[in-house]
């Protein structure tokens, strides 16, 4: 796991994965981190990754949804920048 801005990284293991998301087992706590959106780095060189959104936390396991470009462009209430 890596922050969108690269300020933090955490090791984890993939328990299950699908086209829509994944269930991850954390090696270290994510308490205190901004984990609303982050990258799941899938290769040791960092060339394969997916942008994720935190869905659920259950102890050391978290569930994430994979985001696609069109998901990030959806207009949210109060966010008109996606229309520009």
PDB file of N, CA, C and O in Angstrom:
ATOM      1  N   UNK A   1       0.855  -1.167   0.000  1.00  0.00           N
ATOM      2  CA  UNK A   1       0.000   0.000   0.000  1.00  0.00           C
ATOM      3  C   UNK A   1       0.896   1.223   0.000  1.00  0.00           C
ATOM      4  O   UNK A   1       1.921   1.259   0.680  1.00  0.00           O
ATOM      5  N   UNK A   2       0.492   2.236  -0.780  1.00  0.00           N
ATOM      6  CA  UNK A   2       1.260   3.473  -0.831  1.00  0.00           C
ATOM      7  C   UNK A   2       0.308   4.659  -0.957  1.00  0.00           C
ATOM      8  O   UNK A   2      -0.663   4.606  -1.711  1.00  0.00           O
ATOM      9  N   UNK A   3       0.592   5.723  -0.218  1.00  0.00           N
ATOM     10  CA  UNK A   3      -0.224   6.938  -0.282  1.00  0.00           C
ATOM     11  C   UNK A   3      -0.210   7.492  -1.701  1.00  0.00           C
ATOM     12  O   UNK A   3       0.766   7.321  -2.430  1.00  0.00           O
ATOM     13  N   UNK A   4      -1.285   8.151  -2.087  1.00  0.00           N
ATOM     14  CA  UNK A   4      -1.390   8.776  -3.400  1.00  0.00           C
ATOM     15  C   UNK A   4      -0.227   9.742  -3.618  1.00  0.00           C
ATOM     16  O   UNK A   4       0.314   9.827  -4.721  1.00  0.00           O
ATOM     17  N   UNK A   5       0.157  10.470  -2.567  1.00  0.00           N
ATOM     18  CA  UNK A   5       1.256  11.432  -2.697  1.00  0.00           C
ATOM     19  C   UNK A   5       2.619  10.841  -2.347  1.00  0.00           C
ATOM     20  O   UNK A   5       3.620  11.557  -2.351  1.00  0.00           O
ATOM     21  N   UNK A   6       2.670   9.544  -2.043  1.00  0.00           N
ATOM     22  CA  UNK A   6       3.929   8.862  -1.760  1.00  0.00           C
ATOM     23  C   UNK A   6       4.493   9.097  -0.374  1.00  0.00           C
ATOM     24  O   UNK A   6       5.634   8.714  -0.115  1.00  0.00           O
ATOM     25  N   UNK A   7       3.739   9.713   0.529  1.00  0.00           N
ATOM     26  CA  UNK A   7       4.269  10.044   1.851  1.00  0.00           C
ATOM     27  C   UNK A   7       4.344   8.860   2.807  1.00  0.00           C
ATOM     28  O   UNK A   7       5.055   8.934   3.809  1.00  0.00           O
ATOM     29  N   UNK A   8       3.632   7.769   2.529  1.00  0.00           N
ATOM     30  CA  UNK A   8       3.714   6.591   3.392  1.00  0.00           C
ATOM     31  C   UNK A   8       3.552   5.318   2.568  1.00  0.00           C
ATOM     32  O   UNK A   8       2.971   5.326   1.484  1.00  0.00           O
ATOM     33  N   UNK A   9       4.078   4.237   3.108  1.00  0.00           N
ATOM     34  CA  UNK A   9       3.930   2.881   2.545  1.00  0.00           C
ATOM     35  C   UNK A   9       3.694   1.912   3.695  1.00  0.00           C
ATOM     36  O   UNK A   9       4.214   2.097   4.795  1.00  0.00           O
ATOM     37  N   UNK A  10       2.901   0.875   3.427  1.00  0.00           N
ATOM     38  CA  UNK A  10       2.678  -0.180   4.408  1.00  0.00           C
ATOM     39  C   UNK A  10       2.670  -1.514   3.677  1.00  0.00           C
ATOM     40  O   UNK A  10       2.071  -1.649   2.610  1.00  0.00           O
ATOM     41  N   UNK A  11       3.337  -2.489   4.263  1.00  0.00           N
ATOM     42  CA  UNK A  11       3.342  -3.833   3.685  1.00  0.00           C
ATOM     43  C   UNK A  11       2.017  -4.518   4.022  1.00  0.00           C
ATOM     44  O   UNK A  11       1.454  -4.322   5.099  1.00  0.00           O
ATOM     45  N   UNK A  12       1.534  -5.324   3.076  1.00  0.00           N
ATOM     46  CA  UNK A  12       0.308  -6.086   3.294  1.00  0.00           C
ATOM     47  C   UNK A  12       0.354  -7.318   2.393  1.00  0.00           C
ATOM     48  O   UNK A  12       1.192  -7.425   1.498  1.00  0.00           O
ATOM     49  N   UNK A  13      -0.552  -8.228   2.650  1.00  0.00           N
ATOM     50  CA  UNK A  13      -0.698  -9.424   1.829  1.00  0.00           C
ATOM     51  C   UNK A  13      -2.102  -9.436   1.249  1.00  0.00           C
ATOM     52  O   UNK A  13      -3.060  -9.033   1.910  1.00  0.00           O
ATOM     53  N   UNK A  14      -2.219  -9.897   0.020  1.00  0.00           N
ATOM     54  CA  UNK A  14      -3.528  -9.992  -0.626  1.00  0.00           C
ATOM     55  C   UNK A  14      -4.159 -11.319  -0.225  1.00  0.00           C
ATOM     56  O   UNK A  14      -3.619 -12.389  -0.508  1.00  0.00           O
ATOM     57  N   UNK A  15      -5.304 -11.237   0.433  1.00  0.00           N
ATOM     58  CA  UNK A  15      -6.028 -12.444   0.850  1.00  0.00           C
ATOM     59  C   UNK A  15      -6.933 -12.926  -0.286  1.00  0.00           C
ATOM     60  O   UNK A  15      -6.918 -14.104  -0.643  1.00  0.00           O
ATOM     61  N   UNK A  16      -7.718 -12.008  -0.847  1.00  0.00           N
ATOM     62  CA  UNK A  16      -8.548 -12.307  -2.020  1.00  0.00           C
ATOM     63  C   UNK A  16      -8.507 -11.086  -2.935  1.00  0.00           C
ATOM     64  O   UNK A  16      -8.279  -9.960  -2.493  1.00  0.00           O
ATOM     65  N   UNK A  17      -8.735 -11.342  -4.222  1.00  0.00           N
ATOM     66  CA  UNK A  17      -8.721 -10.245  -5.178  1.00  0.00           C
ATOM     67  C   UNK A  17      -9.699 -10.553  -6.303  1.00  0.00           C
ATOM     68  O   UNK A  17      -9.879 -11.707  -6.690  1.00  0.00           O
ATOM     69  N   UNK A  18     -10.327  -9.500  -6.823  1.00  0.00           N
ATOM     70  CA  UNK A  18     -11.246  -9.644  -7.944  1.00  0.00           C
ATOM     71  C   UNK A  18     -11.087  -8.427  -8.846  1.00  0.00           C
ATOM     72  O   UNK A  18     -10.249  -7.564  -8.585  1.00  0.00           O
ATOM     73  N   UNK A  19     -11.869  -8.356  -9.879  1.00  0.00           N
ATOM     74  CA  UNK A  19     -11.810  -7.204 -10.769  1.00  0.00           C
ATOM     75  C   UNK A  19     -12.244  -5.924 -10.050  1.00  0.00           C
ATOM     76  O   UNK A  19     -11.760  -4.836 -10.365  1.00  0.00           O
ATOM     77  N   UNK A  20     -13.148  -6.056  -9.094  1.00  0.00           N
ATOM     78  CA  UNK A  20     -13.722  -4.892  -8.413  1.00  0.00           C
ATOM     79  C   UNK A  20     -12.954  -4.447  -7.180  1.00  0.00           C
ATOM     80  O   UNK A  20     -13.019  -3.272  -6.816  1.00  0.00           O
ATOM     81  N   UNK A  21     -12.223  -5.351  -6.521  1.00  0.00           N
ATOM     82  CA  UNK A  21     -11.551  -4.985  -5.286  1.00  0.00           C
ATOM     83  C   UNK A  21     -10.746  -6.120  -4.702  1.00  0.00           C
ATOM     84  O   UNK A  21     -10.493  -7.128  -5.362  1.00  0.00           O
ATOM     85  N   UNK A  22     -10.339  -5.943  -3.440  1.00  0.00           N
ATOM     86  CA  UNK A  22      -9.493  -6.942  -2.788  1.00  0.00           C
ATOM     87  C   UNK A  22      -9.680  -6.902  -1.281  1.00  0.00           C
ATOM     88  O   UNK A  22     -10.158  -5.915  -0.723  1.00  0.00           O
ATOM     89  N   UNK A  23      -9.296  -7.991  -0.637  1.00  0.00           N
ATOM     90  CA  UNK A  23      -9.241  -8.056   0.822  1.00  0.00           C
ATOM     91  C   UNK A  23      -7.759  -8.203   1.167  1.00  0.00           C
ATOM     92  O   UNK A  23      -7.086  -9.111   0.679  1.00  0.00           O
ATOM     93  N   UNK A  24      -7.264  -7.306   2.007  1.00  0.00           N
ATOM     94  CA  UNK A  24      -5.844  -7.265   2.341  1.00  0.00           C
ATOM     95  C   UNK A  24      -5.631  -7.548   3.817  1.00  0.00           C
ATOM     96  O   UNK A  24      -6.459  -7.185   4.652  1.00  0.00           O
ATOM     97  N   UNK A  25      -4.526  -8.191   4.136  1.00  0.00           N
ATOM     98  CA  UNK A  25      -4.127  -8.418   5.520  1.00  0.00           C
ATOM     99  C   UNK A  25      -2.931  -7.515   5.776  1.00  0.00           C
ATOM    100  O   UNK A  25      -1.906  -7.615   5.101  1.00  0.00           O
ATOM    101  N   UNK A  26      -3.072  -6.630   6.761  1.00  0.00           N
ATOM    102  CA  UNK A  26      -2.032  -5.662   7.072  1.00  0.00           C
ATOM    103  C   UNK A  26      -0.971  -6.253   7.979  1.00  0.00           C
ATOM    104  O   UNK A  26      -1.277  -7.028   8.886  1.00  0.00           O
ATOM    105  N   UNK A  27       0.285  -5.883   7.730  1.00  0.00           N
ATOM    106  CA  UNK A  27       1.377  -6.308   8.599  1.00  0.00           C
ATOM    107  C   UNK A  27       1.600  -5.299   9.722  1.00  0.00           C
ATOM    108  O   UNK A  27       2.083  -5.650  10.798  1.00  0.00           O
ATOM    109  N   UNK A  28       1.238  -4.027   9.456  1.00  0.00           N
ATOM    110  CA  UNK A  28       1.417  -2.939  10.415  1.00  0.00           C
ATOM    111  C   UNK A  28       0.139  -2.105  10.421  1.00  0.00           C
ATOM    112  O   UNK A  28      -0.541  -1.999   9.401  1.00  0.00           O
ATOM    113  N   UNK A  29      -0.180  -1.529  11.541  1.00  0.00           N
ATOM    114  CA  UNK A  29      -1.392  -0.725  11.671  1.00  0.00           C
ATOM    115  C   UNK A  29      -1.392   0.474  10.718  1.00  0.00           C
ATOM    116  O   UNK A  29      -0.344   1.045  10.418  1.00  0.00           O
ATOM    117  N   UNK A  30      -2.582   0.840  10.252  1.00  0.00           N
ATOM    118  CA  UNK A  30      -2.743   2.033   9.417  1.00  0.00           C
ATOM    119  C   UNK A  30      -3.365   3.175  10.224  1.00  0.00           C
ATOM    120  O   UNK A  30      -3.743   4.206   9.668  1.00  0.00           O
ATOM    121  N   UNK A  31      -3.465   2.979  11.522  1.00  0.00           N
ATOM    122  CA  UNK A  31      -4.053   3.992  12.387  1.00  0.00           C
ATOM    123  C   UNK A  31      -3.295   5.309  12.254  1.00  0.00           C
ATOM    124  O   UNK A  31      -2.065   5.343  12.300  1.00  0.00           O
ATOM    125  N   UNK A  32      -4.055   6.395  12.087  1.00  0.00           N
ATOM    126  CA  UNK A  32      -3.450   7.714  11.971  1.00  0.00           C
ATOM    127  C   UNK A  32      -3.098   8.124  10.551  1.00  0.00           C
ATOM    128  O   UNK A  32      -2.728   9.274  10.315  1.00  0.00           O
ATOM    129  N   UNK A  33      -3.209   7.197   9.596  1.00  0.00           N
ATOM    130  CA  UNK A  33      -2.907   7.520   8.206  1.00  0.00           C
ATOM    131  C   UNK A  33      -4.170   7.920   7.461  1.00  0.00           C
ATOM    132  O   UNK A  33      -5.267   7.473   7.797  1.00  0.00           O
ATOM    133  N   UNK A  34      -4.016   8.745   6.468  1.00  0.00           N
ATOM    134  CA  UNK A  34      -5.131   9.096   5.597  1.00  0.00           C
ATOM    135  C   UNK A  34      -5.216   8.014   4.520  1.00  0.00           C
ATOM    136  O   UNK A  34      -4.434   8.012   3.570  1.00  0.00           O
ATOM    137  N   UNK A  35      -6.176   7.092   4.678  1.00  0.00           N
ATOM    138  CA  UNK A  35      -6.267   5.952   3.763  1.00  0.00           C
ATOM    139  C   UNK A  35      -7.572   5.937   2.969  1.00  0.00           C
ATOM    140  O   UNK A  35      -8.028   4.878   2.539  1.00  0.00           O
ATOM    141  N   UNK A  36      -8.164   7.103   2.777  1.00  0.00           N
ATOM    142  CA  UNK A  36      -9.389   7.163   1.990  1.00  0.00           C
ATOM    143  C   UNK A  36      -9.124   6.627   0.588  1.00  0.00           C
ATOM    144  O   UNK A  36      -9.870   5.782   0.093  1.00  0.00           O
ATOM    145  N   UNK A  37      -8.065   7.116  -0.054  1.00  0.00           N
ATOM    146  CA  UNK A  37      -7.617   6.608  -1.350  1.00  0.00           C
ATOM    147  C   UNK A  37      -6.120   6.380  -1.281  1.00  0.00           C
ATOM    148  O   UNK A  37      -5.394   7.145  -0.647  1.00  0.00           O
ATOM    149  N   UNK A  38      -5.661   5.321  -1.938  1.00  0.00           N
ATOM    150  CA  UNK A  38      -4.237   4.985  -1.954  1.00  0.00           C
ATOM    151  C   UNK A  38      -3.973   4.058  -3.122  1.00  0.00           C
ATOM    152  O   UNK A  38      -4.901   3.633  -3.810  1.00  0.00           O
ATOM    153  N   UNK A  39      -2.704   3.745  -3.346  1.00  0.00           N
ATOM    154  CA  UNK A  39      -2.320   2.795  -4.379  1.00  0.00           C
ATOM    155  C   UNK A  39      -2.008   1.451  -3.755  1.00  0.00           C
ATOM    156  O   UNK A  39      -1.369   1.383  -2.705  1.00  0.00           O
ATOM    157  N   UNK A  40      -2.452   0.388  -4.391  1.00  0.00           N
ATOM    158  CA  UNK A  40      -2.035  -0.964  -4.039  1.00  0.00           C
ATOM    159  C   UNK A  40      -0.983  -1.333  -5.070  1.00  0.00           C
ATOM    160  O   UNK A  40      -1.303  -1.574  -6.234  1.00  0.00           O
ATOM    161  N   UNK A  41       0.272  -1.376  -4.642  1.00  0.00           N
ATOM    162  CA  UNK A  41       1.394  -1.657  -5.539  1.00  0.00           C
ATOM    163  C   UNK A  41       1.518  -3.175  -5.656  1.00  0.00           C
ATOM    164  O   UNK A  41       1.728  -3.866  -4.659  1.00  0.00           O
ATOM    165  N   UNK A  42       1.388  -3.682  -6.867  1.00  0.00           N
ATOM    166  CA  UNK A  42       1.308  -5.123  -7.093  1.00  0.00           C
ATOM    167  C   UNK A  42       2.606  -5.742  -7.607  1.00  0.00           C
ATOM    168  O   UNK A  42       2.639  -6.939  -7.891  1.00  0.00           O
ATOM    169  N   UNK A  43       3.667  -4.960  -7.731  1.00  0.00           N
ATOM    170  CA  UNK A  43       4.944  -5.516  -8.180  1.00  0.00           C
ATOM    171  C   UNK A  43       6.078  -4.908  -7.375  1.00  0.00           C
ATOM    172  O   UNK A  43       5.939  -3.806  -6.843  1.00  0.00           O
ATOM    173  N   UNK A  44       7.187  -5.604  -7.282  1.00  0.00           N
ATOM    174  CA  UNK A  44       8.319  -5.109  -6.498  1.00  0.00           C
ATOM    175  C   UNK A  44       8.956  -3.884  -7.130  1.00  0.00           C
ATOM    176  O   UNK A  44       9.607  -3.103  -6.435  1.00  0.00           O
ATOM    177  N   UNK A  45       8.783  -3.696  -8.440  1.00  0.00           N
ATOM    178  CA  UNK A  45       9.354  -2.523  -9.108  1.00  0.00           C
ATOM    179  C   UNK A  45       8.384  -1.348  -9.115  1.00  0.00           C
ATOM    180  O   UNK A  45       8.761  -0.246  -9.512  1.00  0.00           O
ATOM    181  N   UNK A  46       7.146  -1.559  -8.684  1.00  0.00           N
ATOM    182  CA  UNK A  46       6.165  -0.486  -8.619  1.00  0.00           C
ATOM    183  C   UNK A  46       5.497  -0.180  -9.941  1.00  0.00           C
ATOM    184  O   UNK A  46       4.775   0.811 -10.051  1.00  0.00           O
ATOM    185  N   UNK A  47       5.719  -1.010 -10.950  1.00  0.00           N
ATOM    186  CA  UNK A  47       5.156  -0.742 -12.270  1.00  0.00           C
ATOM    187  C   UNK A  47       3.720  -1.210 -12.421  1.00  0.00           C
ATOM    188  O   UNK A  47       3.025  -0.775 -13.338  1.00  0.00           O
ATOM    189  N   UNK A  48       3.268  -2.078 -11.551  1.00  0.00           N
ATOM    190  CA  UNK A  48       1.873  -2.540 -11.590  1.00  0.00           C
ATOM    191  C   UNK A  48       1.197  -2.093 -10.301  1.00  0.00           C
ATOM    192  O   UNK A  48       1.630  -2.452  -9.206  1.00  0.00           O
ATOM    193  N   UNK A  49       0.144  -1.314 -10.439  1.00  0.00           N
ATOM    194  CA  UNK A  49      -0.557  -0.808  -9.265  1.00  0.00           C
ATOM    195  C   UNK A  49      -2.002  -0.531  -9.616  1.00  0.00           C
ATOM    196  O   UNK A  49      -2.357  -0.389 -10.786  1.00  0.00           O
ATOM    197  N   UNK A  50      -2.834  -0.455  -8.584  1.00  0.00           N
ATOM    198  CA  UNK A  50      -4.243  -0.085  -8.746  1.00  0.00           C
ATOM    199  C   UNK A  50      -4.568   0.993  -7.728  1.00  0.00           C
ATOM    200  O   UNK A  50      -4.120   0.940  -6.583  1.00  0.00           O
ATOM    201  N   UNK A  51      -5.348   1.965  -8.155  1.00  0.00           N
ATOM    202  CA  UNK A  51      -5.824   3.008  -7.242  1.00  0.00           C
ATOM    203  C   UNK A  51      -7.010   2.438  -6.480  1.00  0.00           C
ATOM    204  O   UNK A  51      -7.912   1.851  -7.076  1.00  0.00           O
ATOM    205  N   UNK A  52      -7.011   2.610  -5.164  1.00  0.00           N
ATOM    206  CA  UNK A  52      -8.013   1.982  -4.304  1.00  0.00           C
ATOM    207  C   UNK A  52      -8.729   3.005  -3.439  1.00  0.00           C
ATOM    208  O   UNK A  52      -8.246   4.110  -3.191  1.00  0.00           O
ATOM    209  N   UNK A  53      -9.905   2.581  -2.993  1.00  0.00           N
ATOM    210  CA  UNK A  53     -10.679   3.330  -2.017  1.00  0.00           C
ATOM    211  C   UNK A  53     -10.979   2.376  -0.866  1.00  0.00           C
ATOM    212  O   UNK A  53     -11.426   1.252  -1.094  1.00  0.00           O
ATOM    213  N   UNK A  54     -10.740   2.813   0.356  1.00  0.00           N
ATOM    214  CA  UNK A  54     -11.005   1.989   1.529  1.00  0.00           C
ATOM    215  C   UNK A  54     -12.498   1.734   1.643  1.00  0.00           C
ATOM    216  O   UNK A  54     -13.299   2.665   1.566  1.00  0.00           O
ATOM    217  N   UNK A  55     -12.874   0.473   1.828  1.00  0.00           N
ATOM    218  CA  UNK A  55     -14.282   0.100   1.933  1.00  0.00           C
ATOM    219  C   UNK A  55     -14.644  -0.307   3.360  1.00  0.00           C
ATOM    220  O   UNK A  55     -15.663   0.132   3.892  1.00  0.00           O
ATOM    221  N   UNK A  56     -13.810  -1.145   3.979  1.00  0.00           N
ATOM    222  CA  UNK A  56     -14.140  -1.682   5.300  1.00  0.00           C
ATOM    223  C   UNK A  56     -12.860  -2.055   6.042  1.00  0.00           C
ATOM    224  O   UNK A  56     -11.891  -2.511   5.436  1.00  0.00           O
ATOM    225  N   UNK A  57     -12.867  -1.854   7.367  1.00  0.00           N
ATOM    226  CA  UNK A  57     -11.746  -2.259   8.218  1.00  0.00           C
ATOM    227  C   UNK A  57     -12.270  -3.257   9.234  1.00  0.00           C
ATOM    228  O   UNK A  57     -13.281  -3.013   9.892  1.00  0.00           O
ATOM    229  N   UNK A  58     -11.574  -4.390   9.360  1.00  0.00           N
ATOM    230  CA  UNK A  58     -11.945  -5.412  10.336  1.00  0.00           C
ATOM    231  C   UNK A  58     -10.661  -5.931  10.973  1.00  0.00           C
ATOM    232  O   UNK A  58     -10.102  -6.936  10.533  1.00  0.00           O
ATOM    233  N   UNK A  59     -10.201  -5.244  12.007  1.00  0.00           N
ATOM    234  CA  UNK A  59      -8.944  -5.627  12.648  1.00  0.00           C
ATOM    235  C   UNK A  59      -7.775  -5.409  11.706  1.00  0.00           C
ATOM    236  O   UNK A  59      -7.560  -4.301  11.216  1.00  0.00           O
ATOM    237  N   UNK A  60      -7.006  -6.492  11.450  1.00  0.00           N
ATOM    238  CA  UNK A  60      -5.844  -6.409  10.569  1.00  0.00           C
ATOM    239  C   UNK A  60      -6.219  -6.601   9.097  1.00  0.00           C
ATOM    240  O   UNK A  60      -5.353  -6.536   8.225  1.00  0.00           O
ATOM    241  N   UNK A  61      -7.509  -6.838   8.816  1.00  0.00           N
ATOM    242  CA  UNK A  61      -7.963  -7.001   7.434  1.00  0.00           C
ATOM    243  C   UNK A  61      -8.718  -5.763   6.974  1.00  0.00           C
ATOM    244  O   UNK A  61      -9.505  -5.180   7.720  1.00  0.00           O
ATOM    245  N   UNK A  62      -8.460  -5.376   5.728  1.00  0.00           N
ATOM    246  CA  UNK A  62      -9.227  -4.283   5.138  1.00  0.00           C
ATOM    247  C   UNK A  62      -9.757  -4.744   3.790  1.00  0.00           C
ATOM    248  O   UNK A  62      -9.159  -5.591   3.126  1.00  0.00           O
ATOM    249  N   UNK A  63     -10.872  -4.180   3.405  1.00  0.00           N
ATOM    250  CA  UNK A  63     -11.455  -4.430   2.091  1.00  0.00           C
ATOM    251  C   UNK A  63     -11.361  -3.134   1.311  1.00  0.00           C
ATOM    252  O   UNK A  63     -11.684  -2.063   1.826  1.00  0.00           O
ATOM    253  N   UNK A  64     -10.916  -3.236   0.060  1.00  0.00           N
ATOM    254  CA  UNK A  64     -10.764  -2.058  -0.786  1.00  0.00           C
ATOM    255  C   UNK A  64     -11.517  -2.253  -2.094  1.00  0.00           C
ATOM    256  O   UNK A  64     -11.704  -3.375  -2.567  1.00  0.00           O
ATOM    257  N   UNK A  65     -11.943  -1.129  -2.667  1.00  0.00           N
ATOM    258  CA  UNK A  65     -12.547  -1.118  -3.997  1.00  0.00           C
ATOM    259  C   UNK A  65     -11.539  -0.511  -4.951  1.00  0.00           C
ATOM    260  O   UNK A  65     -10.897   0.486  -4.621  1.00  0.00           O
ATOM    261  N   UNK A  66     -11.389  -1.095  -6.128  1.00  0.00           N
ATOM    262  CA  UNK A  66     -10.507  -0.522  -7.132  1.00  0.00           C
ATOM    263  C   UNK A  66     -11.228   0.602  -7.843  1.00  0.00           C
ATOM    264  O   UNK A  66     -12.383   0.455  -8.242  1.00  0.00           O
ATOM    265  N   UNK A  67     -10.547   1.727  -8.002  1.00  0.00           N
ATOM    266  CA  UNK A  67     -11.116   2.883  -8.680  1.00  0.00           C
ATOM    267  C   UNK A  67     -10.653   2.908 -10.132  1.00  0.00           C
ATOM    268  O   UNK A  67      -9.523   2.532 -10.443  1.00  0.00           O
ATOM    269  N   UNK A  68     -11.520   3.346 -10.992  1.00  0.00           N
ATOM    270  CA  UNK A  68     -11.187   3.515 -12.407  1.00  0.00           C
ATOM    271  C   UNK A  68     -11.248   4.993 -12.709  1.00  0.00           C
ATOM    272  O   UNK A  68     -11.819   5.755 -11.929  1.00  0.00           O
ATOM    273  N   UNK A  69     -10.682   5.414 -13.807  1.00  0.00           N
ATOM    274  CA  UNK A  69     -10.649   6.838 -14.167  1.00  0.00           C
ATOM    275  C   UNK A  69     -12.050   7.427 -14.170  1.00  0.00           C
ATOM    276  O   UNK A  69     -12.245   8.539 -13.679  1.00  0.00           O
ATOM    277  N   UNK A  70     -13.018   6.722 -14.701  1.00  0.00           N
ATOM    278  CA  UNK A  70     -14.375   7.278 -14.757  1.00  0.00           C
ATOM    279  C   UNK A  70     -14.995   7.411 -13.367  1.00  0.00           C
ATOM    280  O   UNK A  70     -15.846   8.275 -13.159  1.00  0.00           O
ATOM    281  N   UNK A  71     -14.580   6.561 -12.400  1.00  0.00           N
ATOM    282  CA  UNK A  71     -15.076   6.674 -11.025  1.00  0.00           C
ATOM    283  C   UNK A  71     -14.596   7.971 -10.384  1.00  0.00           C
ATOM    284  O   UNK A  71     -15.345   8.602  -9.638  1.00  0.00           O
ATOM    285  N   UNK A  72     -13.358   8.380 -10.662  1.00  0.00           N
ATOM    286  CA  UNK A  72     -12.794   9.590 -10.074  1.00  0.00           C
ATOM    287  C   UNK A  72     -13.377  10.836 -10.708  1.00  0.00           C
ATOM    288  O   UNK A  72     -13.309  11.912 -10.114  1.00  0.00           O
ATOM    289  N   UNK A  73     -13.950  10.725 -11.900  1.00  0.00           N
ATOM    290  CA  UNK A  73     -14.480  11.884 -12.601  1.00  0.00           C
ATOM    291  C   UNK A  73     -15.943  12.161 -12.285  1.00  0.00           C
ATOM    292  O   UNK A  73     -16.494  13.166 -12.734  1.00  0.00           O
ATOM    293  N   UNK A  74     -16.573  11.284 -11.521  1.00  0.00           N
ATOM    294  CA  UNK A  74     -17.974  11.500 -11.161  1.00  0.00           C
ATOM    295  C   UNK A  74     -18.114  12.806 -10.396  1.00  0.00           C
ATOM    296  O   UNK A  74     -17.298  13.131  -9.534  1.00  0.00           O
ATOM    297  N   UNK A  75     -19.149  13.536 -10.723  1.00  0.00           N
ATOM    298  CA  UNK A  75     -19.388  14.806 -10.031  1.00  0.00           C
ATOM    299  C   UNK A  75     -20.026  14.500  -8.692  1.00  0.00           C
ATOM    300  O   UNK A  75     -21.063  13.841  -8.615  1.00  0.00           O
ATOM    301  N   UNK A  76     -19.395  14.985  -7.644  1.00  0.00           N
ATOM    302  CA  UNK A  76     -19.925  14.827  -6.288  1.00  0.00           C
ATOM    303  C   UNK A  76     -20.532  16.154  -5.871  1.00  0.00           C
ATOM    304  O   UNK A  76     -20.125  17.202  -6.371  1.00  0.00           O
ATOM    305  N   UNK A  77     -21.487  16.126  -4.974  1.00  0.00           N
ATOM    306  CA  UNK A  77     -22.103  17.392  -4.517  1.00  0.00           C
ATOM    307  C   UNK A  77     -21.034  18.388  -4.075  1.00  0.00           C
ATOM    308  O   UNK A  77     -20.162  18.059  -3.270  1.00  0.00           O
ATOM    309  N   UNK A  78     -21.108  19.609  -4.610  1.00  0.00           N
ATOM    310  CA  UNK A  78     -20.150  20.625  -4.251  1.00  0.00           C
ATOM    311  C   UNK A  78     -18.854  20.565  -5.036  1.00  0.00           C
ATOM    312  O   UNK A  78     -17.983  21.412  -4.835  1.00  0.00           O
ATOM    313  N   UNK A  79     -18.694  19.583  -5.931  1.00  0.00           N
ATOM    314  CA  UNK A  79     -17.462  19.435  -6.704  1.00  0.00           C
ATOM    315  C   UNK A  79     -17.775  19.671  -8.174  1.00  0.00           C
ATOM    316  O   UNK A  79     -18.176  18.751  -8.888  1.00  0.00           O
ATOM    317  N   UNK A  80     -17.594  20.874  -8.610  1.00  0.00           N
ATOM    318  CA  UNK A  80     -17.863  21.209 -10.007  1.00  0.00           C
ATOM    319  C   UNK A  80     -16.610  21.123 -10.863  1.00  0.00           C
ATOM    320  O   UNK A  80     -16.694  21.294 -12.080  1.00  0.00           O
ATOM    321  N   UNK A  81     -15.437  20.859 -10.260  1.00  0.00           N
ATOM    322  CA  UNK A  81     -14.200  20.828 -11.023  1.00  0.00           C
ATOM    323  C   UNK A  81     -14.204  19.704 -12.055  1.00  0.00           C
ATOM    324  O   UNK A  81     -13.504  19.807 -13.063  1.00  0.00           O
ATOM    325  N   UNK A  82     -14.960  18.645 -11.840  1.00  0.00           N
ATOM    326  CA  UNK A  82     -15.024  17.547 -12.791  1.00  0.00           C
ATOM    327  C   UNK A  82     -15.742  17.955 -14.078  1.00  0.00           C
ATOM    328  O   UNK A  82     -15.622  17.284 -15.103  1.00  0.00           O
ATOM    329  N   UNK A  83     -16.487  19.056 -14.016  1.00  0.00           N
ATOM    330  CA  UNK A  83     -17.202  19.521 -15.202  1.00  0.00           C
ATOM    331  C   UNK A  83     -16.327  20.363 -16.117  1.00  0.00           C
ATOM    332  O   UNK A  83     -16.653  20.531 -17.292  1.00  0.00           O
ATOM    333  N   UNK A  84     -15.240  20.888 -15.611  1.00  0.00           N
ATOM    334  CA  UNK A  84     -14.372  21.773 -16.391  1.00  0.00           C
ATOM    335  C   UNK A  84     -13.565  21.031 -17.425  1.00  0.00           C
ATOM    336  O   UNK A  84     -12.788  21.643 -18.158  1.00  0.00           O
TER     337      UNK A  84
END
